[in-house]
Amino acid sequence: MTKVLRALAILTGVTLLFAPFAVSTPEYSKKEQRQCTFCHTAMGKPDLNEAGKYYKDHDHSLRGFEENKKRP
């Protein structure tokens, strides 16, 4: 019984360690030569900002996207 619990605990630990990488897509960051936070609201969060929504809706391309910059 303890072997089963130990194996379950190890499996749970490994799953929790790799869970954030299961939904991340660093290849997009490399492809676009941008930081993750260019499209996401914060590092490690799946929430998208305007650039991320544009990227998702336009077949994973930033072509045509103009970043709204606040001007003084």
C-alpha positions as CSV (number, residue, x, y, z in Angstrom):
1,M,0.0,0.0,0.0
2,T,2.8,2.4,0.8
3,K,4.5,1.7,-2.5
4,V,1.3,2.7,-4.3
5,L,1.0,5.9,-2.3
6,R,4.6,6.8,-2.8
7,A,4.3,6.3,-6.6
8,L,1.1,8.4,-6.6
9,A,2.8,11.2,-4.7
10,I,5.8,11.2,-7.1
11,L,3.5,11.1,-10.1
12,T,1.5,14.0,-8.7
13,G,4.6,16.0,-8.0
14,V,5.9,15.5,-11.5
15,T,2.6,16.4,-13.0
16,L,2.4,19.7,-11.0
17,L,6.0,20.6,-12.1
18,F,5.2,20.2,-15.8
19,A,1.6,21.5,-15.9
20,P,2.5,25.1,-16.7
21,F,4.5,23.9,-19.8
22,A,1.6,21.9,-21.1
23,V,-0.3,25.1,-22.2
24,S,2.6,27.4,-23.0
25,T,3.9,27.9,-26.5
26,P,7.4,29.3,-26.4
27,E,7.8,28.6,-30.1
28,Y,5.4,31.5,-30.8
29,S,7.7,33.7,-28.8
30,K,10.7,32.6,-30.7
31,K,8.9,32.9,-34.1
32,E,7.7,36.5,-33.4
33,Q,10.9,37.5,-31.5
34,R,8.8,38.9,-28.7
35,Q,8.6,38.3,-25.0
36,C,5.6,36.3,-23.7
37,T,4.2,39.4,-22.1
38,F,3.7,41.0,-25.5
39,C,0.6,38.9,-25.9
40,H,-0.2,37.8,-22.4
41,T,-1.3,39.9,-19.5
42,A,1.4,38.5,-17.2
43,M,4.2,35.9,-17.4
44,G,2.8,32.4,-16.9
45,K,-0.8,33.4,-17.3
46,P,-3.0,32.2,-20.1
47,D,-5.0,35.5,-20.3
48,L,-4.4,37.4,-23.5
49,N,-4.1,41.2,-24.1
50,E,-5.1,42.9,-27.3
51,A,-2.0,41.7,-29.2
52,G,-2.6,38.1,-28.0
53,K,-6.2,38.2,-29.1
54,Y,-5.2,39.5,-32.5
55,Y,-2.5,36.9,-32.8
56,K,-5.0,34.1,-31.9
57,D,-7.7,35.4,-34.3
58,H,-5.3,36.0,-37.3
59,D,-3.8,32.5,-37.7
60,H,-0.9,33.0,-35.3
61,S,0.5,36.1,-37.0
62,L,1.0,39.6,-35.9
63,R,1.1,40.9,-39.4
64,G,-1.1,44.0,-39.6
65,F,-1.3,44.5,-35.8
66,E,-0.4,48.0,-34.6
67,E,0.3,48.3,-31.0
68,N,-1.8,51.0,-29.3
69,K,0.8,53.2,-27.7
70,K,-0.1,56.0,-25.3
71,R,1.3,59.3,-26.5
72,P,2.0,62.1,-24.1
